[in-house]
Amino acid sequence: MFQKGAITIDPETMGGTPVFTGTRVPIQSLFDYLEGGYALEVFLENFPSVSKEKALEVLNTAEGFVTNKKLLDENPA
């Protein structure tokens, strides 16, 4: 099992799909909602087991990955 903050990956939970810690809500669901043009509040209304703090933590983590120049330089596409 891997857990870091708001993200948990456990083969025993949803087959190892990354989920919000303490829930069975896949992280991908948040990105799907946002890609679909829905506001964060709509996602939170539909997934009440996910706190706003956890959702923002996941978004901040994702932002860190895509804006980390060192990480991008080490992994050219």
N, CA, C and O of each residue as an XYZ file, in Angstrom:
308
protein
N       0.843     -1.192      0.000
C       0.000      0.000      0.000
C       0.877      1.240      0.000
O       1.911      1.286      0.666
N       0.456      2.232     -0.746
C       1.130      3.526     -0.803
C       0.124      4.575     -0.348
O      -1.016      4.602     -0.811
N       0.560      5.431      0.558
C      -0.303      6.539      0.972
C       0.547      7.777      1.147
O       1.562      7.759      1.845
N       0.131      8.836      0.517
C       0.775     10.131      0.674
C      -0.303     11.182      0.718
O      -0.933     11.499     -0.291
N      -0.506     11.717      1.902
C      -1.515     12.751      2.063
C      -2.895     12.281      1.670
O      -3.423     11.333      2.251
N      -3.479     12.935      0.692
C      -4.854     12.671      0.285
C      -4.984     11.521     -0.705
O      -6.091     11.194     -1.131
N      -3.846     10.896     -1.080
C      -3.879      9.845     -2.095
C      -3.452      8.507     -1.497
O      -2.425      8.412     -0.824
N      -4.257      7.475     -1.753
C      -3.933      6.120     -1.328
C      -4.009      5.190     -2.533
O      -4.937      5.261     -3.339
N      -3.010      4.318     -2.634
C      -3.005      3.273     -3.663
C      -2.817      1.956     -2.923
O      -1.778      1.711     -2.311
N      -3.839      1.119     -2.992
C      -3.832     -0.155     -2.271
C      -4.467     -1.214     -3.163
O      -5.607     -1.054     -3.598
N      -3.740     -2.295     -3.439
C      -4.310     -3.345     -4.280
C      -5.629     -3.902     -3.743
O      -6.427     -4.449     -4.504
N      -5.857     -3.767     -2.453
C      -7.082     -4.276     -1.829
C      -8.265     -3.309     -1.970
O      -9.405     -3.669     -1.675
N      -7.989     -2.096     -2.417
C      -9.044     -1.087     -2.579
C      -9.137     -0.699     -4.046
O      -8.199     -0.132     -4.605
N     -10.250     -1.000     -4.656
C     -10.502     -0.636     -6.055
C      -9.398     -1.167     -6.974
O      -9.061     -0.535     -7.975
N      -8.843     -2.320     -6.632
C      -7.832     -2.946     -7.479
C      -6.558     -2.145     -7.653
O      -5.838     -2.326     -8.635
N      -6.271     -1.258     -6.707
C      -5.049     -0.464     -6.789
C      -5.224      0.877     -7.471
O      -4.251      1.607     -7.662
N      -6.441      1.209     -7.837
C      -6.722      2.526     -8.423
C      -6.443      3.593     -7.368
O      -6.894      3.452     -6.232
N      -5.713      4.657     -7.708
C      -5.504      5.730     -6.732
C      -6.846      6.333     -6.295
O      -7.662      6.723     -7.129
N      -7.058      6.401     -4.987
C      -8.299      6.936     -4.426
C      -7.976      8.011     -3.398
O      -6.846      8.122     -2.922
N      -8.990      8.796     -3.068
C      -8.848      9.748     -1.971
C      -8.739      8.954     -0.670
O      -9.547      8.060     -0.418
N      -7.761      9.273      0.140
C      -7.521      8.573      1.386
C      -8.791      8.510      2.223
O      -9.482      9.509      2.422
N      -9.078      7.301      2.706
C     -10.248      7.095      3.551
C     -11.545      6.909      2.785
O     -12.618      6.827      3.382
N     -11.447      6.840      1.452
C     -12.645      6.670      0.622
C     -12.378      5.596     -0.431
O     -11.291      5.023     -0.501
N     -13.387      5.346     -1.234
C     -13.238      4.495     -2.419
C     -13.463      5.335     -3.680
O     -13.790      4.797     -4.737
N     -13.290      6.637     -3.564
C     -13.498      7.555     -4.685
C     -12.192      7.694     -5.467
O     -11.197      8.184     -4.934
N     -12.195      7.262     -6.729
C     -10.975      7.381     -7.532
C     -10.566      8.842     -7.749
O     -11.409      9.711     -7.972
N      -9.271      9.087     -7.681
C      -8.739     10.420     -7.952
C      -9.149     10.862     -9.359
O      -9.447     12.035     -9.584
N      -9.162      9.927    -10.290
C      -9.511     10.237    -11.683
C     -10.885     10.902    -11.788
O     -11.120     11.708    -12.689
N     -11.785     10.565    -10.873
C     -13.124     11.165    -10.903
C     -13.063     12.680    -10.801
O     -13.820     13.383    -11.471
N     -12.166     13.183     -9.967
C     -12.019     14.633     -9.817
C     -11.605     15.253    -11.147
O     -12.183     16.249    -11.581
N     -10.597     14.656    -11.795
C     -10.135     15.200    -13.065
C     -11.187     15.071    -14.156
O     -11.300     15.945    -15.016
N     -11.953     13.997    -14.129
C     -13.037     13.830    -15.102
C     -14.073     14.933    -14.950
O     -14.535     15.494    -15.944
N     -14.437     15.245    -13.720
C     -15.411     16.317    -13.481
C     -14.868     17.653    -13.983
O     -15.571     18.393    -14.671
N     -13.632     17.955    -13.644
C     -13.062     19.238    -14.037
C     -12.910     19.317    -15.553
O     -13.181     20.362    -16.145
N     -12.479     18.225    -16.189
C     -12.387     18.184    -17.647
C     -13.744     18.380    -18.298
O     -13.845     18.968    -19.375
N     -14.785     17.886    -17.645
C     -16.138     18.017    -18.165
C     -16.725     19.400    -17.972
O     -17.865     19.652    -18.362
N     -15.956     20.302    -17.372
C     -16.408     21.671    -17.192
C     -17.164     21.933    -15.904
O     -17.697     23.024    -15.701
N     -17.212     20.924    -15.026
C     -17.910     21.094    -13.759
C     -17.015     21.790    -12.738
O     -15.796     21.613    -12.734
N     -17.636     22.577    -11.882
C     -16.906     23.243    -10.813
C     -16.540     22.237     -9.723
O     -17.189     21.202     -9.572
N     -15.512     22.554     -8.984
C     -15.082     21.699     -7.875
C     -16.241     21.445     -6.918
O     -16.371     20.342     -6.387
N     -17.071     22.436     -6.693
C     -18.195     22.295     -5.765
C     -19.167     21.204     -6.216
O     -19.747     20.507     -5.383
N     -19.344     21.054     -7.521
C     -20.238     20.013     -8.045
C     -19.658     18.639     -7.727
O     -20.377     17.738     -7.295
N     -18.360     18.484     -7.944
C     -17.693     17.230     -7.596
C     -17.896     16.923     -6.109
O     -18.268     15.808     -5.745
N     -17.654     17.907     -5.266
C     -17.769     17.707     -3.815
C     -19.202     17.371     -3.397
O     -19.405     16.582     -2.475
N     -20.184     17.954     -4.059
C     -21.582     17.633     -3.760
C     -21.898     16.178     -4.108
O     -22.653     15.513     -3.399
N     -21.316     15.694     -5.201
C     -21.582     14.336     -5.652
C     -20.741     13.279     -4.939
O     -21.061     12.092     -4.984
N     -19.682     13.706     -4.292
C     -18.812     12.800     -3.537
C     -18.583     13.380     -2.143
O     -17.494     13.872     -1.847
N     -19.598     13.325     -1.291
C     -19.505     13.969      0.026
C     -18.443     13.369      0.941
O     -18.082     13.986      1.944
N     -17.934     12.180      0.619
C     -16.882     11.600      1.461
C     -15.517     12.232      1.189
O     -14.562     11.982      1.924
N     -15.420     13.052      0.136
C     -14.177     13.754     -0.181
C     -14.283     15.186      0.338
O     -15.198     15.920     -0.035
N     -13.359     15.574      1.185
C     -13.371     16.947      1.706
C     -12.749     17.895      0.680
O     -11.969     17.487     -0.180
N     -13.112     19.146      0.793
C     -12.537     20.160     -0.093
C     -11.023     20.210      0.090
O     -10.283     20.401     -0.875
N     -10.566     20.039      1.323
C      -9.135     20.070      1.610
C      -8.399     18.950      0.868
O      -7.321     19.172      0.317
N      -8.989     17.738      0.854
C      -8.352     16.625      0.144
C      -8.332     16.880     -1.353
O      -7.329     16.608     -2.013
N      -9.423     17.397     -1.898
C      -9.480     17.678     -3.334
C      -8.436     18.721     -3.718
O      -7.744     18.567     -4.724
N      -8.323     19.772     -2.926
C      -7.331     20.807     -3.215
C      -5.911     20.273     -3.066
O      -5.022     20.666     -3.821
N      -5.692     19.389     -2.107
C      -4.369     18.788     -1.936
C      -3.984     17.977     -3.173
O      -2.842     18.045     -3.627
N      -4.924     17.216     -3.714
C      -4.659     16.428     -4.923
C      -4.356     17.358     -6.093
O      -3.422     17.106     -6.855
N      -5.128     18.422     -6.243
C      -4.880     19.365     -7.333
C      -3.522     20.039     -7.178
O      -2.817     20.243     -8.167
N      -3.150     20.383     -5.958
C      -1.845     21.000     -5.719
C      -0.712     20.022     -6.009
O       0.331     20.412     -6.533
N      -0.915     18.759     -5.669
C       0.086     17.729     -5.969
C       0.261     17.593     -7.472
O       1.386     17.533     -7.966
N      -0.848     17.545     -8.199
C      -0.792     17.439     -9.662
C      -0.097     18.658    -10.261
O       0.714     18.528    -11.178
N      -0.412     19.828     -9.747
C       0.232     21.052    -10.235
C       1.737     20.979    -10.018
O       2.517     21.392    -10.876
N       2.136     20.456     -8.873
C       3.559     20.325     -8.586
C       4.269     19.440     -9.592
O       5.407     19.719     -9.971
N       3.610     18.375    -10.029
C       4.214     17.485    -11.010
C       4.359     18.153    -12.370
O       5.398     18.019    -13.016
N       3.345     18.860    -12.805
C       3.377     19.415    -14.156
C       4.125     20.742    -14.243
O       4.389     21.226    -15.344
N       4.464     21.328    -13.120
C       5.217     22.584    -13.147
C       6.638     22.422    -12.625
O       7.364     23.409    -12.508
N       7.045     21.208    -12.309
C       8.369     20.946    -11.781
C       9.343     20.805    -12.949
O       9.414     19.752    -13.584
N      10.089     21.865    -13.226
C      11.000     21.870    -14.367
C      12.028     20.752    -14.253
O      12.344     20.111    -15.255
N      12.549     20.503    -13.075
C      13.547     19.447    -12.900
C      12.963     18.093    -13.299
O      13.607     17.319    -14.007
N      11.759     17.816    -12.851
C      11.105     16.562    -13.189
C      10.892     16.454    -14.696
O      11.121     15.395    -15.280
N      10.456     17.543    -15.327
C      10.229     17.539    -16.768
C      11.530     17.369    -17.536
O      11.560     16.671    -18.550
N      12.616     18.000    -17.066
C      13.906     17.891    -17.742
C      14.455     16.468    -17.660
O      15.132     16.006    -18.578
N      14.159     15.768    -16.546
C      14.665     14.416    -16.353
C      13.861     13.387    -17.137
O      14.342     12.275    -17.358
N      12.659     13.727    -17.558
C      11.777     12.793    -18.245
C      11.253     13.380    -19.542
O      10.058     13.642    -19.674
N      12.153     13.590    -20.506
C      11.683     14.196    -21.763
C      10.720     13.249    -22.487
O      10.881     12.029    -22.460
N       9.750     13.828    -23.109
C       8.739     13.035    -23.835
C       9.261     12.607    -25.177
O       8.555     11.934    -25.928
